[in-house]
C-alpha cells in the first residue's frame, strides 16, 4: 500500500508505504460498536444524583395510626409516593460506568477506523508543518492549502480535522488549538473515537509516525 505525502503548501512531496496491518484492516461493526460505546462510558461523568427515601430529611414519625382512620396506611411522609419524598431508582453518583477494553481490541478498532478513513480518502500525510513558533495563521494556511489539494471538507465545518503529530511539539499544538474545528494530539494517543469523530486525519512526518502506530498493535 502506498500513499501520497504532501508538504505544507499542499503539493505532493513524495510517497510512503503503509503497513497492511494498520491501514488494511477489514471493518467489523460489532467490534467497533463495542469499543466506541465503552470509551463513551469511560468518559461519562457521574454528576446526576438523586436522594432515596433514606436520604431526604424528615419522615421519622408515622403520619397517622395504622388502622381506624379510613385512609391508606403509611409509614413515612418521605415515601416515594409522597410529595417531597425520595426518588425511586433515580441516578446515583455511586454507579460505575467504566468498562475494560483489552489493548488488542482497542488497537484493532483504531486500525479499522484508520483503514476506513484511508479507503474514503480522508487520511492525509504531511511531511512537516514547518511551524517553529506558535502561529495560528500558519496552521490555517496549511489547512487551506490541503483543502485546495483535494480535501474540500477541510473548511469551516464542525470537527474538520484531527492533526496527529509523532512527538510533542508545543509550537504545532498551540498553533492548531486556536482553530475551533480542528483538534491536535500525539500519534501514540490516537483512538477510534477521535478518528471517527473528525472528517480528516492529518498525520505529520509519516516516516516517524507509522512505526509508532505499528507498535500499538504489538502491545
N, C-alpha and C positions, 0 to 999 in steps of 0.2 A: 504494500500500500504506500502511495506517495501523495503528498500534499504540497501545495504552493506556500511559500513563505513570502510575506510582504514586508516592506520597510515602512517607516513612519510616514512616508509620503503616499502610501497606498499603492506603490508599484512593486512588481514582482522582483524579488531579490535572490530567489533560489528555490530549492525544494527540500523536503525532508521525508525520510522513510518512517512510516508509522508502524508501531508494533501491532501485530494482529491480535494479540491477547488484550489490548487496550481499546483499539478502535474497530475491531471486527467481531464484537460480541453480539450474539443474537438477542433480540428483545424478548423479555419474559414479563408479561403483565402482572402475574401473581406475585413474583418476587419483588418487582418494583413497587407495587402497592404495599406490600408488607414493610419494606424499608422506609418508604416515604411517610406512611402513617405512623410508624414507630418513631421516626425523627420528629414529627409534629407533636406526638405525645410527650416525647422527652423535653421538648421546648415549652410545653404547656405550663403556665404559672398557676399555682393553686391560690387564687385570690378569693373567689366566692366562698362564703362561709355562713351557714345558717345555724340558728340555735334550736336544739331539740327541747322537749318539754322539761328536761332536767337542767337546761342551761338558762332558761328565762327566769326572771325574778318573780317571786310570789307563788301563790298556789299551794302553800303549805297546809292550809286548813280545808277541810271538806266543805264545799259550798252549802250543802244542806244535808239533812239526815237521809239515810239510805231509803227508808220506807215511810209511807204515810203522807207524803206531800202531793202525790199525784203527778209529780214531774219525773223526768228521766233521772236515773241515778248517775251521779258524777263524783269523781274523787278529787278533782283539781280543776281550778279555773284556767290552768295553763295547759290543759289538754289540747292537742292539735285541732280539735273541732271547735274550740272556743276562740273568740276574737282576742288577739294578744297572746295566744298560746304558742307552743313550739311548732316547728315546721317538720312535717313528716318526709323522710327520705330526701331532704334538701342537700345541696352541695356542701362538702366539708373540706377544710384545709388539710385534714389528715389523709385524704385519699392520695394514693401514689399512682401516678400515671406513667411512670417510666417503664420502658421496655428494653430488653437487652438485644442488641444487634450484633451477631458474630462478625468479626473483622472480615472474614472471607466473603460473607454475604454482602456486607456493606461495600467492599471493593468491587464485587461483581456488578452491583447495582450502579456504581459510579461509572464503570466501564460501559455498561449498557447505555447509560444516558449519553456519554461521550460518543459512542458508536452511532446512536440515533441522530445526534446533533451533526456529526460528520456526514452522515447519509443525507441529511436535509440541507447540507451546505451552510451550516451555522457554526462551524468551528473555524476560527481564523488564527493563523500563526504569524507572529510578527518577530522579526529578528531582534529589534531593540526599539524602545520608545525614545531613547536618546534624551531623557529628562534627568538632568544633574541637579537641578534645584526645583523646589515646588513651584509649578506654574500651570494653573488650570487651563490657560489659553493654549498651551502646547498639547495638553491632553485632548482638548476639544478639536484641535486642528488634526490630530491623528485620527480620531474617530470620524471626522468629516471626510478625510481622505479615504478611509476604509469604506465608508458608505458609498462614495463615488466609484470605488473599485469593484462594486458588485454586491454590496451588502446594504441594501436600501433601508432596512428596518433599524439601522443604527442611529436613527434620528431622535425625535423627541418623545417617542412612545415610552410607556412605563416599562421598567426593567429591560432596557435596550441591550445591555451587555454586561457580562461578568468578565473582568480582567483578572487573569491568573498570572502571577509572577513567580519565577522559580526560587527567588531568595528575597529576604526582607529589604525593601528599598523605600525609605521614608519619603524621598522626593516623588517617586511614582505614586505611592499610596495617597499622599497629600494632594497631588495634582488631580487624581480621579475622584477623590471623596467629595469634592465640591460639586460634582455633576450629579444631579438628583436621580437620574435614571440609570446610573452606572455604579456597580459595586466592584470592589477590588479585594482579592485575597491571595494567599500563598497557594501554589500548586499542591503542596502537601496537605492543605486544608480543604481541598475541593470535596464536595459531597453531592450526591444525586439530587437532593432537593434544591440546592443553589444552582446547579447546572440546568435543571428543568424549569426553574423559575425565571430564567433570563432568555431573551431571544437569541443572543450570540454569546459564544465563549471565546474570548481573545486570549491566546496563550503566548507569552513573551519568551523569546530565546528557547525554541523547541529542543535544541541540542542538549540543554541542561534540564529542561522541564520534563521531557519524555522519560528519561531514566528515573526521575523521581516518581512519576506516575506508575511506571512499571514495577517499582519496588513496593507500591501499595498492595499489589496482588500477591506478593511473596510473604507478607507478614502473617 
